[in-house]
Amino acid sequence: MTDPRAAICTEPEAGTSSVNYQVIQTIFNQNCVICHSPGNDLNLQAGVSWPALVNQPAPSAEACGGTLVVPGNSSASYLYQKLTNLSPCSGSQMPRTDLLPDPLPACVTALVAAWIAQGAVGPATDGGAER
């Protein structure tokens, strides 16, 4: 049975050489904002996720995490480590259920890695041009 979260990997944008931030925000919307919303240590909702992640320190509860997103370097980005490492330096692999980690399909984490490696370009803010 195919993980329904992998559906984003077959969308036209996912097959291009660059990953648009809208794809990343869709991943957050489908998998992360249920917990990572206003009032929590990290808000991944649309409109606030990009500045909350790029070149920002990991939340204090995850002090060993370093920087959440290091543009151009997915392996140094704590966000990517939390999505792909079964035993991150703090806490659990994300996303998680109430009791256990529920790792994303590899194709989804590959989209996140590609976005970071491509410089973690932000959302379009002026009618189509990206930051």
N, CA, C and O atoms as a printed pandas DataFrame, in Angstrom:
     atom_number atom_name residue_name chain_id  residue_number  x_coord  y_coord  z_coord
0              1         N          MET        A               1    0.840   -1.179    0.000
1              2        CA          MET        A               1    0.000    0.000    0.000
2              3         C          MET        A               1    0.888    1.247    0.000
3              4         O          MET        A               1    1.855    1.333    0.758
4              5         N          THR        A               2    0.554    2.194   -0.843
5              6        CA          THR        A               2    1.317    3.419   -0.955
6              7         C          THR        A               2    0.892    4.413    0.117
7              8         O          THR        A               2   -0.299    4.584    0.380
8              9         N          ASP        A               3    1.860    5.060    0.724
9             10        CA          ASP        A               3    1.595    6.088    1.718
10            11         C          ASP        A               3    0.945    7.274    1.006
11            12         O          ASP        A               3    1.542    7.816    0.076
12            13         N          PRO        A               4   -0.247    7.695    1.405
13            14        CA          PRO        A               4   -0.912    8.811    0.713
14            15         C          PRO        A               4   -0.131   10.117    0.785
15            16         O          PRO        A               4   -0.348   11.015   -0.028
16            17         N          ARG        A               5    0.773   10.228    1.748
17            18        CA          ARG        A               5    1.581   11.444    1.853
18            19         C          ARG        A               5    2.578   11.563    0.705
19            20         O          ARG        A               5    3.133   12.638    0.478
20            21         N          ALA        A               6    2.809   10.475   -0.016
21            22        CA          ALA        A               6    3.724   10.493   -1.160
22            23         C          ALA        A               6    3.071   11.105   -2.397
23            24         O          ALA        A               6    3.755   11.323   -3.398
24            25         N          ALA        A               7    1.773   11.387   -2.359
25            26        CA          ALA        A               7    1.082   11.952   -3.517
26            27         C          ALA        A               7    1.717   13.254   -3.980
27            28         O          ALA        A               7    1.714   13.552   -5.174
28            29         N          ILE        A               8    2.257   14.027   -3.059
29            30        CA          ILE        A               8    2.889   15.295   -3.435
30            31         C          ILE        A               8    4.102   15.074   -4.339
31            32         O          ILE        A               8    4.495   15.970   -5.086
32            33         N          CYS        A               9    4.678   13.912   -4.270
33            34        CA          CYS        A               9    5.859   13.594   -5.088
34            35         C          CYS        A               9    5.515   13.434   -6.558
35            36         O          CYS        A               9    6.405   13.472   -7.408
36            37         N          THR        A              10    4.255   13.258   -6.867
37            38        CA          THR        A              10    3.845   13.063   -8.259
38            39         C          THR        A              10    3.244   14.316   -8.871
39            40         O          THR        A              10    2.877   14.317  -10.046
40            41         N          GLU        A              11    3.139   15.391   -8.081
41            42        CA          GLU        A              11    2.616   16.643   -8.622
42            43         C          GLU        A              11    3.631   17.222   -9.602
43            44         O          GLU        A              11    4.833   17.015   -9.434
44            45         N          PRO        A              12    3.172   17.937  -10.614
45            46        CA          PRO        A              12    4.079   18.452  -11.650
46            47         C          PRO        A              12    5.276   19.211  -11.088
47            48         O          PRO        A              12    6.396   19.028  -11.563
48            49         N          GLU        A              13    5.061   20.053  -10.094
49            50        CA          GLU        A              13    6.153   20.837   -9.513
50            51         C          GLU        A              13    7.249   19.938   -8.944
51            52         O          GLU        A              13    8.432   20.266   -9.027
52            53         N          ALA        A              14    6.855   18.810   -8.369
53            54        CA          ALA        A              14    7.823   17.922   -7.733
54            55         C          ALA        A              14    8.774   17.291   -8.738
55            56         O          ALA        A              14    9.876   16.884   -8.371
56            57         N          GLY        A              15    8.367   17.202   -9.999
57            58        CA          GLY        A              15    9.216   16.592  -10.999
58            59         C          GLY        A              15   10.200   17.546  -11.654
59            60         O          GLY        A              15   11.030   17.127  -12.462
60            61         N          THR        A              16   10.114   18.834  -11.308
61            62        CA          THR        A              16   11.032   19.800  -11.901
62            63         C          THR        A              16   12.354   19.786  -11.154
63            64         O          THR        A              16   12.476   19.183  -10.087
64            65         N          SER        A              17   13.339   20.458  -11.728
65            66        CA          SER        A              17   14.660   20.458  -11.104
66            67         C          SER        A              17   14.716   21.347   -9.863
67            68         O          SER        A              17   15.566   21.138   -8.997
68            69         N          SER        A              18   13.825   22.334   -9.764
69            70        CA          SER        A              18   13.812   23.160   -8.567
70            71         C          SER        A              18   12.509   22.938   -7.806
71            72         O          SER        A              18   11.470   22.642   -8.396
72            73         N          VAL        A              19   12.585   23.085   -6.496
73            74        CA          VAL        A              19   11.414   22.857   -5.645
74            75         C          VAL        A              19   10.915   24.205   -5.152
75            76         O          VAL        A              19   11.628   24.919   -4.447
76            77         N          ASN        A              20    9.702   24.547   -5.520
77            78        CA          ASN        A              20    9.046   25.782   -5.133
78            79         C          ASN        A              20    8.646   25.697   -3.668
79            80         O          ASN        A              20    8.287   24.625   -3.181
80            81         N          TYR        A              21    8.705   26.826   -2.961
81            82        CA          TYR        A              21    8.345   26.812   -1.544
82            83         C          TYR        A              21    6.900   26.382   -1.310
83            84         O          TYR        A              21    6.576   25.861   -0.243
84            85         N          GLN        A              22    6.033   26.596   -2.293
85            86        CA          GLN        A              22    4.640   26.169   -2.126
86            87         C          GLN        A              22    4.563   24.660   -1.890
87            88         O          GLN        A              22    3.707   24.200   -1.135
88            89         N          VAL        A              23    5.442   23.888   -2.522
89            90        CA          VAL        A              23    5.488   22.443   -2.293
90            91         C          VAL        A              23    5.868   22.168   -0.839
91            92         O          VAL        A              23    5.269   21.315   -0.183
92            93         N          ILE        A              24    6.863   22.893   -0.344
93            94        CA          ILE        A              24    7.307   22.711    1.042
94            95         C          ILE        A              24    6.183   23.093    2.004
95            96         O          ILE        A              24    5.932   22.387    2.981
96            97         N          GLN        A              25    5.506   24.210    1.727
97            98        CA          GLN        A              25    4.403   24.622    2.603
98            99         C          GLN        A              25    3.274   23.599    2.577
99           100         O          GLN        A              25    2.633   23.362    3.601
100          101         N          THR        A              26    3.026   22.998    1.432
101          102        CA          THR        A              26    2.001   21.952    1.351
102          103         C          THR        A              26    2.387   20.769    2.237
103          104         O          THR        A              26    1.533   20.203    2.920
104          105         N          ILE        A              27    3.659   20.394    2.231
105          106        CA          ILE        A              27    4.131   19.314    3.114
106          107         C          ILE        A              27    3.863   19.694    4.567
107          108         O          ILE        A              27    3.355   18.881    5.339
108          109         N          PHE        A              28    4.203   20.928    4.940
109          110        CA          PHE        A              28    3.943   21.383    6.312
110          111         C          PHE        A              28    2.446   21.352    6.615
111          112         O          PHE        A              28    2.035   20.881    7.676
112          113         N          ASN        A              29    1.636   21.849    5.689
113          114        CA          ASN        A              29    0.185   21.890    5.908
114          115         C          ASN        A              29   -0.385   20.497    6.123
115          116         O          ASN        A              29   -1.264   20.307    6.964
116          117         N          GLN        A              30    0.106   19.532    5.374
117          118        CA          GLN        A              30   -0.437   18.177    5.438
118          119         C          GLN        A              30    0.109   17.354    6.598
119          120         O          GLN        A              30   -0.523   16.385    7.018
120          121         N          ASN        A              31    1.288   17.732    7.128
121          122        CA          ASN        A              31    1.949   16.861    8.099
122          123         C          ASN        A              31    2.394   17.512    9.399
123          124         O          ASN        A              31    2.668   16.807   10.370
124          125         N          CYS        A              32    2.473   18.833    9.447
125          126        CA          CYS        A              32    3.165   19.477   10.561
126          127         C          CYS        A              32    2.336   20.484   11.353
127          128         O          CYS        A              32    2.470   20.577   12.573
128          129         N          VAL        A              33    1.475   21.242   10.660
129          130        CA          VAL        A              33    0.800   22.353   11.349
130          131         C          VAL        A              33   -0.207   21.906   12.394
131          132         O          VAL        A              33   -0.649   22.720   13.206
132          133         N          ILE        A              34   -0.578   20.643   12.393
133          134        CA          ILE        A              34   -1.480   20.163   13.440
134          135         C          ILE        A              34   -0.841   20.378   14.818
135          136         O          ILE        A              34   -1.546   20.600   15.802
136          137         N          CYS        A              35    0.484   20.313   14.884
137          138        CA          CYS        A              35    1.207   20.565   16.135
138          139         C          CYS        A              35    1.992   21.879   16.080
139          140         O          CYS        A              35    2.019   22.631   17.054
140          141         N          HIS        A              36    2.618   22.146   14.956
141          142        CA          HIS        A              36    3.476   23.332   14.823
142          143         C          HIS        A              36    2.657   24.511   14.296
143          144         O          HIS        A              36    2.656   24.823   13.106
144          145         N          SER        A              37    1.954   25.155   15.247
145          146        CA          SER        A              37    1.052   26.264   14.947
146          147         C          SER        A              37    1.271   27.348   16.006
147          148         O          SER        A              37    2.089   27.157   16.907
148          149         N          PRO        A              38    0.560   28.484   15.922
149          150        CA          PRO        A              38    0.769   29.544   16.914
150          151         C          PRO        A              38    0.652   29.020   18.339
151          152         O          PRO        A              38   -0.226   28.216   18.653
152          153         N          GLY        A              39    1.547   29.489   19.186
153          154        CA          GLY        A              39    1.545   29.078   20.578
154          155         C          GLY        A              39    2.473   27.918   20.868
155          156         O          GLY        A              39    2.704   27.593   22.033
156          157         N          ASN        A              40    3.014   27.281   19.830
157          158        CA          ASN        A              40    3.964   26.192   20.020
158          159         C          ASN        A              40    5.366   26.692   19.721
159          160         O          ASN        A              40    5.541   27.819   19.258
160          161         N          ASP        A              41    6.369   25.857   19.986
161          162        CA          ASP        A              41    7.760   26.299   19.847
162          163         C          ASP        A              41    8.162   26.639   18.416
163          164         O          ASP        A              41    9.142   27.355   18.212
164          165         N          LEU        A              42    7.440   26.149   17.436
165          166        CA          LEU        A              42    7.735   26.439   16.037
166          167         C          LEU        A              42    6.424   26.480   15.269
167          168         O          LEU        A              42    5.645   25.526   15.304
168          169         N          ASN        A              43    6.181   27.594   14.573
169          170        CA          ASN        A              43    4.953   27.765   13.807
170          171         C          ASN        A              43    5.282   27.537   12.335
171          172         O          ASN        A              43    6.059   28.287   11.745
172          173         N          LEU        A              44    4.690   26.504   11.746
173          174        CA          LEU        A              44    4.939   26.177   10.346
174          175         C          LEU        A              44    3.748   26.505    9.454
175          176         O          LEU        A              44    3.630   25.958    8.357
176          177         N          GLN        A              45    2.869   27.385    9.908
177          178        CA          GLN        A              45    1.730   27.769    9.092
178          179         C          GLN        A              45    2.165   28.717    7.970
179          180         O          GLN        A              45    3.180   29.405    8.074
180          181         N          ALA        A              46    1.376   28.732    6.908
181          182        CA          ALA        A              46    1.651   29.598    5.759
182          183         C          ALA        A              46    1.782   31.043    6.208
183          184         O          ALA        A              46    1.049   31.506    7.082
184          185         N          GLY        A              47    2.718   31.742    5.602
185          186        CA          GLY        A              47    2.937   33.145    5.908
186          187         C          GLY        A              47    3.957   33.393    6.994
187          188         O          GLY        A              47    4.510   34.489    7.087
188          189         N          VAL        A              48    4.214   32.396    7.816
189          190        CA          VAL        A              48    5.196   32.565    8.894
190          191         C          VAL        A              48    6.255   31.463    8.924
191          192         O          VAL        A              48    7.252   31.589    9.635
192          193         N          SER        A              49    6.056   30.401    8.174
193          194        CA          SER        A              49    6.980   29.263    8.249
194          195         C          SER        A              49    8.368   29.594    7.719
195          196         O          SER        A              49    9.365   29.267    8.363
196          197         N          TRP        A              50    8.452   30.238    6.558
197          198        CA          TRP        A              50    9.771   30.490    5.964
198          199         C          TRP        A              50   10.667   31.327    6.877
199          200         O          TRP        A              50   11.792   30.912    7.153
200          201         N          PRO        A              51   10.211   32.499    7.362
201          202        CA          PRO        A              51   11.106   33.259    8.240
202          203         C          PRO        A              51   11.358   32.580    9.587
203          204         O          PRO        A              51   12.352   32.875   10.250
204          205         N          ALA        A              52   10.468   31.676    9.997
205          206        CA          ALA        A              52   10.668   30.949   11.251
206          207         C          ALA        A              52   11.721   29.849   11.116
207          208         O          ALA        A              52   12.253   29.367   12.117
208          209         N          LEU        A              53   12.020   29.454    9.875
209          210        CA          LEU        A              53   12.933   28.337    9.634
210          211         C          LEU        A              53   14.321   28.739    9.140
211          212         O          LEU        A              53   15.330   28.288    9.681
212          213         N          VAL        A              54   14.369   29.571    8.129
213          214        CA          VAL        A              54   15.626   29.825    7.420
214          215         C          VAL        A              54   16.575   30.664    8.260
215          216         O          VAL        A              54   16.252   31.780    8.669
216          217         N          ASN        A              55   17.757   30.099    8.507
217          218        CA          ASN        A              55   18.815   30.718    9.310
218          219         C          ASN        A              55   18.383   31.001   10.752
219          220         O          ASN        A              55   18.926   31.896   11.399
220          221         N          GLN        A              56   17.418   30.247   11.249
221          222        CA          GLN        A              56   16.927   30.419   12.615
222          223         C          GLN        A              56   17.414   29.272   13.503
223          224         O          GLN        A              56   17.511   28.132   13.050
224          225         N          PRO        A              57   17.720   29.575   14.768
225          226        CA          PRO        A              57   18.136   28.500   15.680
226          227         C          PRO        A              57   16.972   27.564   15.980
227          228         O          PRO        A              57   15.807   27.960   15.936
228          229         N          ALA        A              58   17.307   26.341   16.281
229          230        CA          ALA        A              58   16.285   25.385   16.704
230          231         C          ALA        A              58   15.655   25.892   17.994
231          232         O          ALA        A              58   16.305   26.613   18.751
232          233         N          PRO        A              59   14.392   25.528   18.264
233          234        CA          PRO        A              59   13.755   25.958   19.520
234          235         C          PRO        A              59   14.599   25.542   20.722
235          236         O          PRO        A              59   15.323   24.548   20.667
236          237         N          SER        A              60   14.503   26.298   21.793
237          238        CA          SER        A              60   15.342   26.052   22.974
238          239         C          SER        A              60   15.177   24.638   23.522
239          240         O          SER        A              60   16.126   24.086   24.080
240          241         N          ALA        A              61   14.011   24.047   23.378
241          242        CA          ALA        A              61   13.809   22.665   23.836
242          243         C          ALA        A              61   14.660   21.690   23.025
243          244         O          ALA        A              61   14.888   20.559   23.454
244          245         N          GLU        A              62   15.120   22.116   21.876
245          246        CA          GLU        A              62   15.944   21.295   20.983
246          247         C          GLU        A              62   17.322   21.938   20.853
247          248         O          GLU        A              62   17.853   22.049   19.748
248          249         N          ALA        A              63   17.895   22.356   21.957
249          250        CA          ALA        A              63   19.107   23.170   21.955
250          251         C          ALA        A              63   20.276   22.539   21.193
251          252         O          ALA        A              63   21.160   23.257   20.725
252          253         N          CYS        A              64   20.296   21.243   21.064
253          254        CA          CYS        A              64   21.401   20.600   20.349
254          255         C          CYS        A              64   21.230   20.706   18.839
255          256         O          CYS        A              64   22.106   20.290   18.081
256          257         N          GLY        A              65   20.112   21.257   18.406
257          258        CA          GLY        A              65   19.767   21.243   16.997
258          259         C          GLY        A              65   20.488   22.192   16.077
259          260         O          GLY        A              65   20.499   21.968   14.867
260          261         N          GLY        A              66   21.093   23.249   16.598
261          262        CA          GLY        A              66   21.763   24.175   15.707
262          263         C          GLY        A              66   20.766   25.032   14.945
263          264         O          GLY        A              66   19.857   25.614   15.538
264          265         N          THR        A              67   20.935   25.109   13.634
265          266        CA          THR        A              67   20.113   25.968   12.775
266          267         C          THR        A              67   19.052   25.127   12.069
267          268         O          THR        A              67   19.349   24.056   11.540
268          269         N          LEU        A              68   17.819   25.618   12.067
269          270        CA          LEU        A              68   16.713   24.854   11.484
270          271         C          LEU        A              68   16.917   24.604    9.994
271          272         O          LEU        A              68   16.845   23.458    9.550
272          273         N          VAL        A              69   17.170   25.651    9.214
273          274        CA          VAL        A              69   17.438   25.494    7.780
274          275         C          VAL        A              69   18.661   26.316    7.425
275          276         O          VAL        A              69   18.676   27.537    7.581
276          277         N          VAL        A              70   19.690   25.625    6.941
277          278        CA          VAL        A              70   20.920   26.255    6.458
278          279         C          VAL        A              70   20.837   26.225    4.933
279          280         O          VAL        A              70   21.075   25.179    4.331
280          281         N          PRO        A              71   20.501   27.357    4.292
281          282        CA          PRO        A              71   20.360   27.344    2.833
282          283         C          PRO        A              71   21.594   26.756    2.149
283          284         O          PRO        A              71   22.728   27.150    2.424
284          285         N          GLY        A              72   21.340   25.802    1.251
285          286        CA          GLY        A              72   22.415   25.154    0.520
286          287         C          GLY        A              72   22.997   23.932    1.200
287          288         O          GLY        A              72   23.855   23.267    0.620
288          289         N          ASN        A              73   22.558   23.610    2.421
289          290        CA          ASN        A              73   23.162   22.497    3.145
290          291         C          ASN        A              73   22.101   21.733    3.943
291          292         O          ASN        A              73   21.863   22.025    5.115
292          293         N          SER        A              74   21.474   20.761    3.297
293          294        CA          SER        A              74   20.415   20.020    3.983
294          295         C          SER        A              74   20.953   19.190    5.143
295          296         O          SER        A              74   20.280   19.067    6.166
296          297         N          SER        A              75   22.143   18.621    5.011
297          298        CA          SER        A              75   22.655   17.775    6.094
298          299         C          SER        A              75   22.966   18.583    7.353
299          300         O          SER        A              75   22.973   18.022    8.448
300          301         N          ALA        A              76   23.224   19.889    7.225
301          302        CA          ALA        A              76   23.463   20.745    8.388
302          303         C          ALA        A              76   22.183   21.380    8.912
303          304         O          ALA        A              76   22.214   22.100    9.910
304          305         N          SER        A              77   21.073   21.126    8.260
305          306        CA          SER        A              77   19.793   21.718    8.641
306          307         C          SER        A              77   19.049   20.810    9.616
307          308         O          SER        A              77   18.757   19.656    9.303
308          309         N          TYR        A              78   18.749   21.339   10.792
309          310        CA          TYR        A              78   18.098   20.547   11.821
310          311         C          TYR        A              78   16.716   20.071   11.396
311          312         O          TYR        A              78   16.296   18.978   11.777
312          313         N          LEU        A              79   16.010   20.865   10.621
313          314        CA          LEU        A              79   14.710   20.423   10.103
314          315         C          LEU        A              79   14.861   19.107    9.350
315          316         O          LEU        A              79   14.108   18.164    9.594
316          317         N          TYR        A              80   15.821   19.036    8.444
317          318        CA          TYR        A              80   16.031   17.818    7.665
318          319         C          TYR        A              80   16.442   16.658    8.575
319          320         O          TYR        A              80   15.985   15.531    8.379
320          321         N          GLN        A              81   17.292   16.917    9.560
321          322        CA          GLN        A              81   17.695   15.869   10.497
322          323         C          GLN        A              81   16.491   15.329   11.271
323          324         O          GLN        A              81   16.375   14.121   11.481
324          325         N          LYS        A              82   15.590   16.232   11.696
325          326        CA          LYS        A              82   14.410   15.783   12.442
326          327         C          LYS        A              82   13.459   14.960   11.570
327          328         O          LYS        A              82   12.733   14.104   12.077
328          329         N          LEU        A              83   13.463   15.219   10.260
329          330        CA          LEU        A              83   12.592   14.468    9.358
330          331         C          LEU        A              83   13.179   13.130    8.945
331          332         O          LEU        A              83   12.429   12.224    8.580
332          333         N          THR        A              84   14.488   12.978    8.990
333          334        CA          THR        A              84   15.115   11.783    8.424
334          335         C          THR        A              84   15.867   10.903    9.416
335          336         O          THR        A              84   16.148    9.744    9.109
336          337         N          ASN        A              85   16.192   11.409   10.571
337          338        CA          ASN        A              85   17.007   10.653   11.521
338          339         C          ASN        A              85   16.109    9.939   12.530
339          340         O          ASN        A              85   15.298   10.572   13.206
340          341         N          LEU        A              86   16.258    8.629   12.626
341          342        CA          LEU        A              86   15.459    7.855   13.586
342          343         C          LEU        A              86   15.715    8.281   15.024
343          344         O          LEU        A              86   14.832    8.175   15.875
344          345         N          SER        A              87   16.933    8.767   15.298
345          346        CA          SER        A              87   17.298    9.211   16.647
346          347         C          SER        A              87   17.986   10.567   16.567
347          348         O          SER        A              87   19.207   10.643   16.706
348          349         N          PRO        A              88   17.221   11.647   16.344
349          350        CA          PRO        A              88   17.852   12.964   16.300
350          351         C          PRO        A              88   18.477   13.302   17.651
351          352         O          PRO        A              88   18.191   12.639   18.648
352          353         N          CYS        A              89   19.316   14.313   17.690
353          354        CA          CYS        A              89   20.038   14.616   18.934
354          355         C          CYS        A              89   19.102   14.978   20.081
355          356         O          CYS        A              89   19.498   14.904   21.244
356          357         N          SER        A              90   17.876   15.364   19.774
357          358        CA          SER        A              90   16.904   15.692   20.816
358          359         C          SER        A              90   15.510   15.298   20.336
359          360         O          SER        A              90   15.177   15.462   19.162
360          361         N          GLY        A              91   14.716   14.789   21.237
361          362        CA          GLY        A              91   13.338   14.453   20.895
362          363         C          GLY        A              91   13.220   13.268   19.958
363          364         O          GLY        A              91   14.045   12.355   19.981
364          365         N          SER        A              92   12.180   13.294   19.131
365          366        CA          SER        A              92   11.859   12.191   18.237
366          367         C          SER        A              92   11.889   12.629   16.787
367          368         O          SER        A              92   11.849   13.818   16.469
368          369         N          GLN        A              93   11.961   11.629   15.915
369          370        CA          GLN        A              93   11.831   11.907   14.492
370          371         C          GLN        A              93   10.445   12.486   14.237
371          372         O          GLN        A              93    9.471   12.092   14.878
372          373         N          MET        A              94   10.365   13.414   13.305
373          374        CA          MET        A              94    9.102   14.045   12.935
374          375         C          MET        A              94    8.684   13.582   11.552
375          376         O          MET        A              94    9.531   13.154   10.768
376          377         N          PRO        A              95    7.390   13.657   11.229
377          378        CA          PRO        A              95    6.313   13.920   12.185
378          379         C          PRO        A              95    6.079   12.703   13.066
379          380         O          PRO        A              95    6.654   11.635   12.855
380          381         N          ARG        A              96    5.230   12.894   14.045
381          382        CA          ARG        A              96    4.947   11.799   14.965
382          383         C          ARG        A              96    3.466   11.736   15.282
383          384         O          ARG        A              96    2.728   12.710   15.129
384          385         N          THR        A              97    3.059   10.571   15.723
385          386        CA          THR        A              97    1.700   10.398   16.224
386          387         C          THR        A              97    1.745   10.733   17.712
387          388         O          THR        A              97    2.750   11.255   18.194
388          389         N          ASP        A              98    0.698   10.446   18.428
389          390        CA          ASP        A              98    0.708   10.695   19.870
390          391         C          ASP        A              98    1.804    9.902   20.577
391          392         O          ASP        A              98    2.344   10.353   21.587
392          393         N          LEU        A              99    2.131    8.733   20.056
393          394        CA          LEU        A              99    3.084    7.860   20.738
394          395         C          LEU        A              99    4.381    7.618   19.983
395          396         O          LEU        A              99    5.437    7.492   20.603
396          397         N          LEU        A             100    4.327    7.551   18.674
397          398        CA          LEU        A             100    5.491    7.120   17.901
398          399         C          LEU        A             100    5.759    8.026   16.707
399          400         O          LEU        A             100    4.851    8.691   16.209
400          401         N          PRO        A             101    7.024    8.048   16.245
401          402        CA          PRO        A             101    7.308    8.754   14.996
402          403         C          PRO        A             101    6.535    8.117   13.834
403          404         O          PRO        A             101    6.271    6.914   13.837
404          405         N          ASP        A             102    6.184    8.925   12.863
405          406        CA          ASP        A             102    5.482    8.476   11.660
406          407         C          ASP        A             102    6.234    9.070   10.461
407          408         O          ASP        A             102    5.750   10.003    9.821
408          409         N          PRO        A             103    7.430    8.520   10.160
409          410        CA          PRO        A             103    8.313    9.118    9.158
410          411         C          PRO        A             103    7.634    9.349    7.813
411          412         O          PRO        A             103    6.816    8.548    7.359
412          413         N          LEU        A             104    7.995   10.459    7.196
413          414        CA          LEU        A             104    7.496   10.781    5.868
414          415         C          LEU        A             104    8.115    9.853    4.837
415          416         O          LEU        A             104    9.215    9.345    5.053
416          417         N          PRO        A             105    7.435    9.623    3.726
417          418        CA          PRO        A             105    8.023    8.825    2.648
418          419         C          PRO        A             105    9.337    9.479    2.169
419          420         O          PRO        A             105    9.493   10.699    2.223
420          421         N          ALA        A             106   10.251    8.659    1.712
421          422        CA          ALA        A             106   11.561    9.153    1.269
422          423         C          ALA        A             106   11.447   10.207    0.173
423          424         O          ALA        A             106   12.246   11.143    0.137
424          425         N          CYS        A             107   10.473   10.073   -0.718
425          426        CA          CYS        A             107   10.348   11.058   -1.787
426          427         C          CYS        A             107    9.959   12.428   -1.234
427          428         O          CYS        A             107   10.315   13.447   -1.826
428          429         N          VAL        A             108    9.238   12.475   -0.115
429          430        CA          VAL        A             108    8.846   13.744    0.497
430          431         C          VAL        A             108   10.062   14.393    1.162
431          432         O          VAL        A             108   10.294   15.590    0.996
432          433         N          THR        A             109   10.831   13.615    1.905
433          434        CA          THR        A             109   12.031   14.191    2.521
434          435         C          THR        A             109   13.048   14.579    1.452
435          436         O          THR        A             109   13.843   15.494    1.666
436          437         N          ALA        A             110   13.037   13.903    0.312
437          438        CA          ALA        A             110   13.919   14.295   -0.798
438          439         C          ALA        A             110   13.530   15.663   -1.342
439          440         O          ALA        A             110   14.403   16.435   -1.740
440          441         N          LEU        A             111   12.239   15.977   -1.367
441          442        CA          LEU        A             111   11.796   17.311   -1.784
442          443         C          LEU        A             111   12.315   18.374   -0.817
443          444         O          LEU        A             111   12.777   19.432   -1.244
444          445         N          VAL        A             112   12.237   18.093    0.478
445          446        CA          VAL        A             112   12.731   19.034    1.482
446          447         C          VAL        A             112   14.237   19.212    1.314
447          448         O          VAL        A             112   14.737   20.336    1.349
448          449         N          ALA        A             113   14.955   18.115    1.132
449          450        CA          ALA        A             113   16.406   18.193    0.949
450          451         C          ALA        A             113   16.759   19.005   -0.287
451          452         O          ALA        A             113   17.685   19.815   -0.254
452          453         N          ALA        A             114   16.029   18.797   -1.379
453          454        CA          ALA        A             114   16.303   19.527   -2.618
454          455         C          ALA        A             114   16.029   21.015   -2.433
455          456         O          ALA        A             114   16.807   21.849   -2.897
456          457         N          TRP        A             115   14.939   21.355   -1.764
457          458        CA          TRP        A             115   14.623   22.768   -1.523
458          459         C          TRP        A             115   15.743   23.434   -0.725
459          460         O          TRP        A             115   16.174   24.537   -1.061
460          461         N          ILE        A             116   16.209   22.773    0.321
461          462        CA          ILE        A             116   17.291   23.334    1.131
462          463         C          ILE        A             116   18.564   23.447    0.296
463          464         O          ILE        A             116   19.220   24.489    0.303
464          465         N          ALA        A             117   18.914   22.383   -0.421
465          466        CA          ALA        A             117   20.140   22.374   -1.237
466          467         C          ALA        A             117   20.113   23.468   -2.300
467          468         O          ALA        A             117   21.158   24.000   -2.675
468          469         N          GLN        A             118   18.929   23.799   -2.781
469          470        CA          GLN        A             118   18.786   24.829   -3.818
470          471         C          GLN        A             118   18.762   26.239   -3.225
471          472         O          GLN        A             118   18.496   27.204   -3.941
472          473         N          GLY        A             119   19.033   26.362   -1.945
473          474        CA          GLY        A             119   19.129   27.673   -1.320
474          475         C          GLY        A             119   17.946   28.065   -0.469
475          476         O          GLY        A             119   17.885   29.200    0.004
476          477         N          ALA        A             120   16.998   27.159   -0.256
477          478        CA          ALA        A             120   15.825   27.410    0.601
478          479         C          ALA        A             120   15.100   28.692    0.198
479          480         O          ALA        A             120   14.809   29.547    1.034
480          481         N          VAL        A             121   14.816   28.808   -1.093
481          482        CA          VAL        A             121   14.141   29.981   -1.628
482          483         C          VAL        A             121   12.763   30.131   -0.998
483          484         O          VAL        A             121   12.032   29.156   -0.827
484          485         N          GLY        A             122   12.425   31.361   -0.658
485          486        CA          GLY        A             122   11.182   31.648    0.044
486          487         C          GLY        A             122    9.971   31.684   -0.851
487          488         O          GLY        A             122   10.067   31.475   -2.061
488          489         N          PRO        A             123    8.825   31.953   -0.246
489          490        CA          PRO        A             123    7.565   32.004   -0.990
490          491         C          PRO        A             123    7.511   33.204   -1.918
491          492         O          PRO        A             123    8.179   34.213   -1.688
492          493         N          ALA        A             124    6.713   33.086   -2.964
493          494        CA          ALA        A             124    6.489   34.206   -3.873
494          495         C          ALA        A             124    5.746   35.295   -3.114
495          496         O          ALA        A             124    4.766   35.024   -2.420
496          497         N          THR        A             125    6.224   36.534   -3.251
497          498        CA          THR        A             125    5.599   37.630   -2.518
498          499         C          THR        A             125    5.178   38.780   -3.400
499          500         O          THR        A             125    4.519   39.705   -2.922
500          501         N          ASP        A             126    5.541   38.755   -4.694
501          502        CA          ASP        A             126    5.238   39.895   -5.558
502          503         C          ASP        A             126    4.576   39.469   -6.867
503          504         O          ASP        A             126    4.900   39.976   -7.941
504          505         N          GLY        A             127    3.645   38.532   -6.751
505          506        CA          GLY        A             127    2.913   38.111   -7.929
506          507         C          GLY        A             127    3.610   37.068   -8.772
507          508         O          GLY        A             127    3.229   36.854   -9.923
508          509         N          GLY        A             128    4.607   36.424   -8.236
509          510        CA          GLY        A             128    5.215   35.333   -8.973
510          511         C          GLY        A             128    6.710   35.198   -8.792
511          512         O          GLY        A             128    7.230   34.084   -8.846
512          513         N          ALA        A             129    7.412   36.281   -8.583
513          514        CA          ALA        A             129    8.868   36.170   -8.391
514          515         C          ALA        A             129    9.135   35.644   -6.984
515          516         O          ALA        A             129    8.481   36.045   -6.021
516          517         N          GLU        A             130   10.093   34.752   -6.883
517          518        CA          GLU        A             130   10.435   34.204   -5.576
518          519         C          GLU        A             130   11.633   34.916   -5.002
519          520         O          GLU        A             130   12.454   35.479   -5.726
520          521         N          ARG        A             131   11.718   34.882   -3.688
521          522        CA          ARG        A             131   12.871   35.488   -3.014
522          523         C          ARG        A             131   14.073   34.619   -3.194
523          524         O          ARG        A             131   15.152   34.949   -2.702
